Amino acid sequence: MNKVKNYVSAYNWENRKYFNFLSFESEVIAELENIINSLEGIFVLAGKRGSGKTSLINRAKENVKSDKNIIITVSRFTNNKAMLREILKQLEENLGTVFNNELENFNNLLKNFDEEHFEFRRRIGGVEKEGIKLEGNEWKFLQSKYIVISQAKKMFEDISNKFSGKVSGIDESKHIIEVLEKHLDNFTLFNSQYLGRYPRRDRFFRKQYTNIDEKYLKEKFKKIESNILKIKEKYEILTTLQDFIEQAGKRKVNFDLNIILETKNEFEIIEKTEKKKTVGIDLIKVVNVSSKHNKSDNKSTSDTKTEKTQQVESEEDKYYGLLQLLKVISPVVKITLIIDELDKSSREVLFNLLDTHKSLFLDSGLSTIFITDVYAALELQANRSSYIQESNTILVRSLDLYGFLRRRTYTRGFKEYSFIELLEFYYYSQGNNRKIVNMKNNRFSAILSFNFFAFQKTDFYYELSDLEKEIASDFIFELFKYLRIVERITYDDLDEFSSGFEKNNEIKSIYTRGLLKKIKNYLYKREFDSYFHWESDLIYKEKDYSIFSYDNQHIISKFLKQLVKKENLFAPINSKNIILEYKESLIYELELLNFMSDNKIEEKSFLKWLKWNAGLNPKAYCGNMKEKRFALEDEYHPEYGIDDAKRLILRYTDEIVGVILFYPYNEFENSNSYETPLINGFVVRKTNFGEVIYYPYLGYIGLDSHKPKHLIEFKEFMTKEKVKYYEITEEDIPMKEWGKCFKDDGDNQKEKIQDVTVKYLSQWTKNLDNLNRWR
């Protein structure tokens, strides 16, 4: 069987088949959406490299695409001027996109206006043409609408002049208003010169043009006025946006001028701007003005040297002008600034960026999201608490054992492991998404893995904040790596290691240093007081305790607690200066297996229960199917029949809706034995992107049509995995329908079977959903 492809770059929609999001990741996405949609201020998205920060923010950006949202992404901060220019560049581009979206909406409004009021215009025109006199109340009402029509006419003329060539349907809308105006003018004449010599025609046309009375007129003009108001609002928005685009373009041109000032550096200019209260353009002497797109040769001669004086905006006015522009735009269009890859910059650069641009981030109506690592996030909370609090920090945490189990199953396919093997892979990956995708199926150190897991099950670890847990896990992981090399660690070694850890991670705040001291003091106790609780932190809490009883959970927890006290990395108390000793041991796996055997506990049941607790159980429903499709060729391997269907179910367990089984039957005399019937089906999956995907197993291979006994095994497998299946009968599809699939000697049989099932598939899926309601 072909290997499962892996995708290791950040999330994007085109490659969504390689991604799924866990419950806590979906919560992070929801928080980011809320910031982008409605909040202002500074926010921090923190997580280790490879934790999925960029993937999550990409998904959030995708979810909030809106006509009133602008998202500016600085992929990496290099210097202040480059960042400010990038903001202006993307601001202008995004305003253009917003303008075009609004323009499309505007054109649709005009189109609807034309279509909705065409009949009204026709009826009014008919009344006017035939000289039908309107009653007093009708006429008074029409007279009151002169000003509305007059204002609308002027507005449409302005639109035509301002957005010439950009707005479709404006001529038709102008014509409607002009005709209405003409009708109103002519009604004056008709009303005063009414000829009573056409009574029959009068009655005839009153009937033909139906209810040209006061009630009808009021109803129609109410709609006209409502539509004109909507058009006016959109017109004002378009005018405002066009003005913003022009201002942003002018500011960008100014930023393209490289002004060399001998007395001011970049930070001094910006800091002065923070204190400036009014906007003004300084006249400064420019030693050299060069454009990014028009560089001069700067040739000098020995005879003369020319120095030009030019009126330009100073750097501080450029900066202040940008702030003012953003303040004006932000009430109209929500702007979010995202600065990525700050974990690749030094801590000093990060703090300078925040301090230097606090007016930009706090006073210009933006929401700003810094994307950085957990160390910087904790330092920011400690040293810049006036800007950033814990509530402004969103953590993309490392995966716990449950999350690791789900992610590894999804990205690398399902495979049965022993519990200790599972811990080894988890230890190696540190719950990091990038490492999970790239890791090999090699065994690692059992004792280090078990002790790492034991540390995460202590009260000490449990009582830390989420950010502190990330740093504590890092510290212990790196310490264990170091221990494996040196084999023994003394008090002095631990102090030296801690100093190196601080330096490598640029830890300077007293608060974070205090956390490391706290961890060291805990290690001085020379024991892990681990408590192996198995509660899942997933939103989906259903558990099948018949898989693994509560008593068995309690027995294993008690055993592991005893095992970690007996087999750990701590040196004996009488070892004087030595705290940790490395001694490779495989005793864990043997003792665990023996213990389970003695207590008549199956390790497979224990692991299956862990999977179930991690959310790896069928619980998906199709519900309203907004998007549905058949799986692509590179997403599965139907040539392997039932074996591939099993693999698919195990890999995407929590997204599996179920299986639809059907049996195309060849009634022709020359049919093959395996065609009476074929054993075919669809595995149905609903991703957490809302897509319903059908994986077809059709034709001769199908679900092992040539080996009918395998169907019994497959049904037993689905029952064991709690996957529902719906079997199609003659009540669901007439037998004669299948005959189409076997004509012409069965050429393109798979395609024919799929074509036959398409029109029935929605109903079959609903029937499958109904089975799941009783799950």
C-alpha positions in Angstrom: 0.0 0.0 0.0 1.3 3.5 -0.8 2.5 5.6 2.0 0.3 8.3 3.4 1.4 11.7 2.1 2.3 14.3 4.7 2.0 18.1 4.5 4.3 20.2 6.7 3.6 23.8 5.7 1.1 26.1 7.3 -2.6 25.6 6.6 -4.3 26.8 3.5 -7.6 25.9 2.0 -6.2 24.2 -1.1 -4.4 21.7 1.2 -7.1 21.3 3.8 -7.2 17.5 3.2 -4.0 17.3 5.2 -5.4 19.2 8.2 -7.9 18.8 11.0 -8.3 21.0 14.1 -8.6 19.7 17.7 -11.2 21.2 20.0 -8.8 23.6 21.8 -7.4 24.7 18.4 -11.0 25.5 17.2 -11.3 27.6 20.4 -8.2 29.5 19.5 -9.6 30.1 16.0 -12.8 31.4 17.5 -10.9 33.8 19.7 -8.8 35.1 16.8 -12.0 35.6 14.7 -13.5 37.7 17.6 -10.4 39.9 17.7 -10.4 40.4 13.9 -14.1 41.1 13.8 -14.7 43.4 16.8 -11.8 44.0 19.3 -9.1 46.7 19.5 -5.7 46.8 21.2 -2.7 44.5 21.4 -3.0 40.8 21.5 -0.3 38.0 21.6 -0.7 34.7 19.9 1.9 32.5 21.6 3.2 29.0 21.1 6.3 27.0 20.4 7.7 26.8 16.8 5.8 24.2 15.0 2.8 24.4 17.3 0.5 25.6 14.5 0.2 29.4 15.2 0.3 30.4 11.5 -2.1 27.6 10.5 -4.6 28.7 13.1 -4.5 32.4 12.2 -4.7 31.5 8.5 -7.9 29.6 9.2 -9.3 32.5 11.3 -8.5 34.9 8.4 -10.3 32.6 6.0 -13.4 32.4 8.2 -13.8 36.2 8.6 -13.6 37.3 5.0 -15.9 40.3 4.9 -16.5 43.5 3.0 -15.8 45.5 6.2 -12.5 43.7 7.3 -9.0 44.5 6.3 -6.2 42.2 7.5 -2.6 43.4 7.1 0.0 40.8 7.6 3.7 41.7 8.2 5.3 38.3 7.6 8.5 39.3 9.4 9.5 42.5 11.2 12.9 43.8 9.9 12.8 47.5 10.7 10.3 50.2 11.5 10.3 52.0 8.2 9.8 48.7 6.2 6.9 47.8 8.5 5.2 51.1 8.1 5.5 51.1 4.4 4.2 47.5 4.2 1.2 48.6 6.3 0.5 51.4 3.8 1.0 49.1 0.8 -1.4 46.5 2.1 -3.8 49.1 3.3 -4.1 50.6 -0.2 -4.4 47.1 -1.8 -7.0 45.9 0.8 -9.0 49.1 0.5 -9.1 48.5 -3.2 -10.5 45.0 -2.6 -13.1 46.4 -0.1 -14.0 49.0 -2.7 -14.5 46.4 -5.5 -16.6 44.3 -3.2 -18.8 47.3 -2.3 -19.0 48.2 -5.9 -20.3 44.7 -6.8 -22.9 45.1 -4.0 -23.8 48.5 -5.4 -24.3 47.2 -8.9 -26.5 44.5 -7.5 -28.6 47.1 -5.7 -29.0 49.1 -8.9 -30.0 45.9 -10.8 -32.6 45.0 -8.2 -33.8 48.6 -8.3 -34.3 48.5 -12.0 -36.1 45.1 -11.9 -38.3 45.9 -8.9 -39.6 49.2 -10.2 -39.9 48.5 -13.9 -43.5 47.3 -13.6 -44.5 50.3 -11.5 -43.0 52.6 -14.1 -45.0 50.8 -16.8 -48.3 51.1 -14.9 -47.8 54.8 -14.1 -46.8 55.4 -17.7 -50.0 53.6 -18.9 -52.2 55.8 -16.7 -50.4 58.9 -17.9 -50.6 57.9 -21.6 -54.3 57.4 -21.5 -55.0 60.6 -19.5 -56.7 58.9 -16.5 -57.4 61.3 -13.8 -56.1 60.4 -10.3 -58.2 61.0 -7.3 -57.4 63.9 -4.9 -55.6 61.8 -2.2 -53.6 60.0 -4.9 -52.5 63.3 -6.4 -51.6 64.9 -3.1 -49.4 61.9 -2.3 -47.6 62.1 -5.6 -47.0 65.8 -5.2 -45.4 65.1 -1.9 -42.8 62.8 -3.6 -41.4 65.5 -6.0 -38.5 66.2 -3.6 -37.6 62.6 -3.3 -37.5 62.1 -7.0 -35.6 65.3 -7.5 -32.9 64.3 -4.9 -32.6 60.9 -6.4 -32.1 62.3 -9.9 -29.2 64.5 -8.6 -27.7 61.5 -6.7 -27.7 59.3 -9.8 -26.1 62.1 -11.9 -23.4 62.4 -9.2 -22.8 58.6 -9.2 -22.6 58.6 -13.0 -20.0 61.4 -13.0 -17.9 60.1 -10.1 -17.8 56.4 -11.0 -18.1 56.6 -14.8 -17.4 53.2 -16.3 -17.3 51.4 -13.0 -21.0 51.2 -12.2 -23.3 49.1 -14.4 -27.0 49.8 -14.6 -26.7 53.4 -13.6 -28.2 54.6 -16.9 -31.2 52.4 -16.4 -31.7 53.7 -12.8 -31.4 57.3 -14.0 -33.9 56.6 -16.7 -36.4 55.1 -14.1 -36.1 58.3 -12.0 -36.3 60.6 -15.0 -39.5 58.8 -16.2 -41.0 59.0 -12.8 -40.2 62.7 -12.7 -41.8 63.2 -16.2 -44.8 61.3 -15.1 -45.3 63.5 -12.0 -44.9 66.6 -14.2 -47.4 65.3 -16.8 -49.9 64.3 -14.1 -50.3 68.0 -13.3 -51.4 68.6 -16.9 -53.7 65.6 -17.0 -55.2 66.4 -13.7 -56.1 69.9 -14.7 -57.2 69.1 -18.3 -59.1 65.8 -17.6 -61.3 64.9 -20.5 -64.5 63.1 -19.5 -65.2 61.9 -23.0 -63.4 58.6 -22.5 -65.3 57.0 -19.6 -65.1 53.5 -21.1 -61.4 53.7 -21.8 -61.0 55.2 -18.3 -62.6 52.2 -16.7 -60.8 49.8 -19.0 -57.3 51.1 -18.2 -58.1 51.4 -14.5 -58.8 47.7 -14.6 -55.7 46.9 -16.8 -53.2 48.8 -14.6 -54.8 47.5 -11.4 -55.2 49.5 -8.2 -53.5 52.8 -9.2 -54.8 54.2 -5.9 -53.4 55.9 -2.9 -52.6 52.6 -1.1 -50.8 51.2 -4.2 -48.8 54.4 -4.6 -47.8 54.5 -1.0 -46.6 50.9 -1.0 -44.6 51.3 -4.2 -43.0 54.6 -3.1 -42.1 53.2 0.2 -40.0 50.6 -1.6 -38.6 53.2 -3.9 -37.5 55.4 -1.0 -36.1 52.4 0.8 -34.0 51.4 -2.2 -32.9 54.9 -2.9 -31.8 55.2 0.8 -29.8 51.9 0.4 -28.2 53.2 -2.8 -27.4 56.5 -1.1 -25.7 54.7 1.8 -23.6 52.5 -0.5 -22.7 55.5 -2.6 -21.4 57.4 0.5 -19.4 54.3 1.5 -17.9 54.0 -2.0 -17.0 57.7 -2.0 -15.4 57.4 1.4 -13.4 54.3 0.4 -12.2 56.0 -2.8 -11.0 58.9 -0.8 -9.2 56.5 1.6 -7.5 54.8 -1.3 -6.3 58.1 -2.7 -4.9 59.2 0.7 -3.2 55.8 1.3 -1.7 56.0 -2.2 -0.3 59.5 -1.5 1.1 58.4 1.9 2.8 55.4 0.2 4.5 57.6 -2.4 5.9 59.8 0.5 7.2 56.7 2.2 9.1 55.7 -1.0 11.2 58.8 -0.6 14.4 58.0 1.3 15.2 61.1 3.3 18.7 61.1 4.9 18.8 63.2 8.0 22.0 63.6 9.8 20.7 64.5 13.3 17.8 62.1 13.8 17.6 58.4 13.9 14.5 56.3 13.3 13.4 55.7 16.9 14.0 59.4 17.9 11.7 60.5 15.1 8.9 58.1 16.0 9.3 58.9 19.8 9.0 62.6 19.0 5.9 61.9 16.9 4.3 60.2 19.9 4.3 63.6 21.7 3.2 65.6 18.7 -0.4 67.0 19.0 -1.1 68.6 15.6 -0.4 67.6 12.0 1.9 69.8 10.0 4.5 69.5 7.3 8.0 70.7 8.3 10.3 72.3 5.9 13.6 70.5 6.2 16.8 70.6 4.4 17.3 67.4 2.5 20.9 66.4 1.8 19.7 63.7 -0.7 16.2 62.8 -1.8 16.1 59.5 -3.7 13.1 57.5 -4.9 13.0 53.8 -4.6 11.9 53.6 -8.2 14.0 56.4 -9.7 17.5 56.5 -8.5 20.0 59.0 -9.9 23.5 58.4 -10.7 24.8 60.8 -8.1 27.7 61.7 -10.3 29.9 64.3 -8.8 32.4 66.5 -10.5 35.5 68.1 -9.1 34.3 71.5 -10.2 30.8 71.7 -8.7 28.7 70.1 -6.0 25.0 70.8 -6.0 22.9 70.7 -2.9 19.1 70.8 -3.4 16.5 72.0 -0.9 13.1 70.5 -1.3 9.8 70.8 0.6 8.9 67.3 1.8 7.2 65.7 4.9 9.6 64.9 7.7 9.8 61.3 8.9 7.8 62.2 12.0 5.0 63.8 9.9 4.9 60.7 7.7 4.4 58.6 10.8 1.8 60.9 12.3 0.0 61.1 9.0 -0.3 57.3 8.9 -1.7 57.3 12.4 -4.3 60.0 11.5 -5.3 58.1 8.3 -5.8 54.9 10.3 -7.9 56.7 12.9 -10.2 58.0 10.1 -10.5 54.7 8.3 -10.9 52.4 11.4 -14.5 53.5 12.2 -15.5 52.6 8.6 -13.5 49.5 8.0 -12.2 47.2 10.8 -8.4 46.9 10.5 -6.3 44.1 12.0 -2.5 44.1 11.9 -0.7 40.8 12.3 3.0 40.7 12.8 4.3 37.2 12.4 7.6 35.4 13.1 8.5 37.6 16.1 9.9 34.5 17.8 12.7 34.8 15.3 13.6 38.3 16.5 15.5 39.1 19.6 13.6 40.1 22.8 15.1 43.6 22.6 13.7 44.1 19.1 10.2 43.0 20.3 10.2 45.3 23.3 11.5 48.2 21.2 8.8 47.5 18.6 6.1 47.6 21.2 7.4 50.7 23.0 8.1 52.7 19.9 4.8 52.1 18.2 2.4 52.1 21.2 0.3 54.9 19.6 0.0 52.9 16.4 -1.1 49.7 18.3 -3.3 51.4 20.9 -4.7 54.7 19.6 -5.3 54.2 15.9 -8.3 51.9 16.1 -6.3 48.8 15.1 -6.3 45.4 16.6 -2.7 44.2 16.6 -1.7 40.5 16.9 1.9 39.7 17.8 2.8 36.1 16.9 5.7 34.9 19.1 6.9 32.2 21.4 5.8 31.3 24.9 9.0 32.8 26.5 8.4 36.2 24.9 4.7 36.1 25.9 5.5 35.5 29.5 8.2 38.2 29.5 5.7 40.6 27.9 3.2 39.9 30.6 5.8 40.5 33.3 7.5 43.6 31.8 4.8 45.2 29.7 1.7 44.5 31.8 0.3 48.0 31.1 -0.1 46.9 27.5 -0.5 43.1 27.6 -2.3 41.1 30.3 -2.9 37.4 30.5 -6.4 38.0 29.1 -4.8 39.4 25.9 -2.6 36.3 25.4 -3.9 33.4 23.3 -1.8 30.2 23.8 -1.4 27.5 21.1 -0.3 24.9 23.6 1.6 21.8 23.0 -0.5 18.7 22.6 -1.2 16.5 25.6 -1.2 12.8 25.3 -4.8 12.7 24.0 -4.1 15.4 21.5 -0.9 13.7 20.4 -2.8 10.4 19.8 -5.5 12.2 17.7 -3.0 14.2 15.6 -0.6 11.3 15.0 -3.5 9.0 14.0 -4.7 11.7 11.6 -1.4 12.7 10.0 0.4 9.4 9.9 -2.4 6.8 9.8 -3.5 4.5 12.6 -1.1 1.8 14.0 -1.4 -0.2 17.2 1.3 0.6 19.8 1.9 -0.5 23.3 1.4 2.1 26.0 5.1 2.6 26.5 5.7 3.0 22.8 3.0 5.6 22.8 4.8 7.5 25.6 8.1 7.3 23.8 6.7 8.8 20.6 4.9 11.5 22.7 8.2 12.3 24.6 10.1 12.6 21.3 7.6 14.9 19.7 7.0 17.0 22.9 3.4 17.3 21.6 4.7 19.5 18.7 2.8 19.3 15.4 5.8 19.7 13.2 7.7 17.0 14.9 4.7 14.6 14.8 4.5 14.9 11.0 8.3 14.4 10.5 9.1 11.8 13.2 10.3 8.3 12.4 8.9 5.1 13.9 12.0 4.5 16.0 12.1 3.6 19.6 13.4 6.1 22.1 14.4 6.1 25.7 11.6 4.3 27.7 12.8 5.7 31.1 13.0 9.3 29.9 9.7 9.0 28.2 8.0 7.5 31.3 9.5 10.1 33.6 8.6 13.0 31.3 4.9 11.8 31.3 5.1 11.3 35.1 6.3 14.9 35.6 3.2 16.1 33.6 1.0 14.1 35.9 2.2 15.8 39.1 0.3 18.3 41.2 3.2 20.7 40.8 2.7 20.7 37.0 -1.0 20.8 37.3 -1.0 24.0 39.4 1.1 26.0 36.9 -0.5 28.4 34.4 -0.7 27.2 30.8 2.3 29.4 29.7 4.3 28.1 32.7 3.5 24.5 31.8 5.0 25.1 28.3 8.2 26.4 29.8 8.4 23.7 32.5 7.9 21.0 29.9 10.7 22.5 27.8 13.0 22.7 30.8 12.5 19.0 31.8 12.8 17.8 28.2 16.1 19.6 27.7 17.3 18.5 31.1 16.6 14.9 30.3 18.4 15.2 27.0 21.4 16.6 28.8 21.2 13.8 31.4 21.3 11.1 28.8 24.7 12.5 27.6 26.3 13.2 31.0 24.5 10.3 32.9 24.7 12.2 36.2 23.6 15.7 37.3 24.7 17.4 40.5 23.4 20.5 42.2 26.1 22.6 40.4 25.3 21.0 37.1 21.6 21.8 37.5 22.5 25.5 38.3 24.8 25.6 35.2 22.2 24.0 33.0 19.5 26.5 34.3 21.8 29.4 33.5 22.3 28.1 29.9 18.6 27.6 29.5 18.0 31.2 30.5 20.5 32.4 28.0 19.3 30.3 25.1 15.8 31.5 25.6 16.6 35.1 26.4 15.0 34.9 29.8 15.6 38.2 31.7 12.5 38.9 33.8 12.6 38.1 37.5 9.2 36.4 37.1 10.4 33.8 34.5 13.7 33.2 36.4 11.6 32.6 39.5 9.7 29.9 37.6 12.9 28.1 36.8 14.0 28.4 40.4 10.7 26.9 41.4 11.2 23.9 39.1 14.7 23.3 40.4 13.5 23.4 44.0 10.9 20.8 43.0 13.6 18.6 41.5 15.6 18.9 44.8 12.8 16.8 46.4 14.0 13.8 44.3 10.5 12.5 43.6 7.6 12.9 41.2 4.4 12.8 43.2 2.4 11.8 40.2 -1.3 11.2 40.0 -2.4 9.4 36.9 -5.8 10.9 36.3 -7.3 10.1 32.9 -9.9 12.8 32.4 -10.1 14.2 28.9 -10.1 18.0 28.4 -12.1 17.6 25.2 -15.4 19.3 24.7 -16.9 16.0 23.6 -17.1 14.1 26.8 -18.9 10.9 25.9 -17.0 7.8 27.1 -17.9 4.2 26.7 -16.9 2.7 30.0 -17.7 -0.8 28.8 -14.5 -0.6 26.8 -12.5 -0.1 29.9 -14.1 0.0 33.3 -13.6 2.6 36.0 -12.2 0.0 38.3 -9.5 -0.9 35.8 -8.7 2.8 35.3 -8.2 3.1 39.1 -6.0 -0.1 39.3 -3.7 1.0 36.4 -3.4 4.6 37.9 -2.4 3.1 41.3 0.2 0.8 39.6 1.8 3.6 37.5 2.0 5.8 40.6 3.9 3.0 42.4 6.1 2.3 39.3 7.2 5.9 39.0 8.3 5.9 42.7 10.3 2.7 42.1 11.7 3.3 38.6 12.7 7.0 38.3 15.7 9.1 37.4 16.3 10.5 40.9 19.5 9.5 42.7 19.1 8.1 46.2 19.1 10.5 49.1 22.5 9.2 50.3 24.1 10.1 46.9 25.1 13.4 48.4 25.5 15.9 45.6 24.0 13.9 42.8 20.3 14.7 42.0 19.6 12.7 38.7 21.1 9.5 37.3 20.4 8.0 33.8 19.9 4.3 33.7 18.2 2.9 30.6 15.6 0.4 31.5 12.8 -1.5 29.7 11.3 -2.7 32.9 8.3 -0.5 32.5 6.8 -2.3 29.5 7.5 -5.7 31.0 6.1 -4.8 34.4 3.0 -3.1 32.9 2.2 -6.2 30.7 2.7 -8.6 33.6 0.6 -6.4 35.9 -2.2 -6.2 33.4 -2.0 -10.0 32.8 -2.2 -10.7 36.5 -5.2 -8.4 36.9 -6.9 -9.8 33.7 -6.8 -6.4 32.0 -6.2 -6.3 28.2 -3.7 -3.6 27.2 -5.6 -3.2 23.8 -8.7 -2.4 25.8 -6.8 0.2 27.8 -5.3 1.8 24.6 -8.7 1.7 22.9 -10.2 3.5 25.9 -7.4 6.1 25.7 -8.3 6.7 22.0 -12.0 7.0 22.9 -11.2 9.4 25.7 -9.1 11.4 23.2 -12.2 11.8 21.0 -11.2 9.1 18.5 -14.7 7.7 18.2 -17.3 8.1 15.5 -19.6 11.0 16.4 -20.0 13.0 13.1 -23.3 13.9 11.6 -23.8 15.3 8.1 -26.7 17.6 9.0 -27.1 20.4 6.5 -24.6 19.6 3.7 -23.3 23.0 2.5 -20.4 21.4 0.7 -20.1 17.8 -0.5 -17.8 16.0 -2.9 -16.3 12.7 -3.9 -12.8 11.9 -2.7 -9.9 12.6 -5.0 -7.6 9.8 -6.3 -4.7 10.8 -4.0 -6.8 10.9 -0.8 -7.3 7.1 -0.5 -6.5 3.8 -2.2 -9.8 2.0 -3.3 -7.8 -0.7 -5.1 -7.2 -2.3 -1.7 -10.9 -2.7 -1.0 -12.0 -3.4 2.5 -8.5 -3.1 3.9 -8.3 0.5 2.7 -11.8 1.3 4.0 -10.8 0.0 7.5 -7.6 2.1 7.4 -9.7 5.2 6.4 -12.1 4.6 9.3 -9.3 4.3 11.8 -7.5 7.3 10.5 -10.5 9.7 10.5 -12.4 8.0 13.3 -13.9 11.1 14.9 -15.0 12.5 11.5 -16.6 9.3 10.2 -20.4 9.5 9.7 -20.7 5.9 8.6 -20.8 3.6 5.6 -23.4 3.2 2.9 -23.5 -0.3 1.5 -25.2 -1.1 -1.8 -25.3 -4.1 -4.1 -25.4 -3.4 -7.9 -26.9 -6.5 -9.5 -26.2 -7.7 -13.1 -29.4 -9.3 -14.4 -28.0 -10.1 -17.9 -27.6 -13.7 -18.9 -23.8 -13.4 -19.4 -23.2 -12.0 -15.9 -20.2 -13.1 -13.8 -20.9 -14.7 -10.5 -19.3 -11.9 -8.6 -21.7 -9.4 -10.2 -24.8 -11.0 -8.7 -24.3 -8.8 -6.7 -21.3 -6.6 -6.6 -20.4 -5.5 -3.0 -19.9 -1.7 -3.2 -20.2 1.3 -0.9 -19.3 4.8 0.3 -17.4 5.7 3.4 -18.9 9.0 4.5 -16.8 11.6 6.4 -17.6 15.1 7.5 -14.5 17.2 8.1 -14.3 20.0 10.7 -14.3 22.4 7.7 -17.9 21.3 7.2 -17.2 19.3 4.0 -19.0 16.0 3.5 -16.6 13.6 1.6 -17.8 10.4 0.0 -15.1 7.8 -0.5 -16.3 5.4 -3.3 -15.5 1.7 -3.3 -17.1 0.7 -6.6 -17.0 -1.9 -9.3 -15.2 -5.3 -9.3 -12.9 -4.5 -6.4 -15.4 -2.4 -4.5 -15.5 -3.8 -1.0 -14.0 -7.1 -2.1 -16.9 -8.1 -4.4 -14.9 -11.2 -5.4 -14.6 -12.3 -1.8 -18.2 -12.0 -0.2 -17.1 -13.5 3.1 -15.0 -10.3 3.7 -18.3 -8.3 4.0 -19.1 -10.2 7.2 -15.7 -9.3 8.6 -16.1 -5.7 7.6 -19.5 -5.5 9.3 -18.0 -7.0 12.5 -15.2 -4.5 12.3 -17.7 -1.6 12.0 -19.7 -2.9 14.9 -16.5 -3.1 17.0 -15.5 0.4 16.1 -19.1 1.7 16.6 -19.4 2.8 13.0 -23.0 2.8 11.7 -23.7 1.4 8.3 -26.8 1.8 6.1 -27.6 -1.0 3.6 -29.5 -0.1 0.5 -32.5 -2.3 -0.5 -34.9 -2.3 -3.4 -37.0 0.2 -1.5 -34.1 2.7 -1.8 -33.4 2.1 -5.5 -35.2 0.1 -8.2 -33.3 -3.0 -9.3 -33.6 -1.9 -13.0 -31.4 1.2 -12.2 -28.5 -1.1 -11.7 -28.9 -2.6 -15.2 -27.5 0.6 -16.7 -24.1 -0.2 -15.0 -23.6 -3.5 -16.9 -24.4 -2.6 -20.5 -21.6 -2.6 -23.1 -19.7 -5.3 -21.2 -19.3 -3.2 -18.1 -17.1 -0.5 -19.7 -16.5 2.4 -17.3 -18.4 0.5 -14.7 -17.2 2.5 -11.7 -18.3 5.8 -13.3 -21.7 4.3 -14.3 -22.4 3.1 -10.8 -21.4 6.4 -9.3 -23.7 8.2 -11.8 -26.6 6.0 -10.8 -26.1 6.6 -7.1 -25.7 10.4 -7.3 -29.4 11.2 -7.4 -30.1 9.0 -4.4 -27.1 9.9 -2.3 -28.6 12.8 -0.4 -31.5 10.6 0.8 -29.2 7.7 1.7 -27.0 10.1 3.7 -30.1 11.4 5.6 -31.0 7.8 6.4 -27.5 7.2 7.7 -27.7 10.3 9.8 -31.0 9.0 11.3 -29.1 5.8 12.4 -26.5 8.0 14.2 -29.2 9.9 16.1 -29.6 6.7 18.2 -25.9 6.1 18.6 
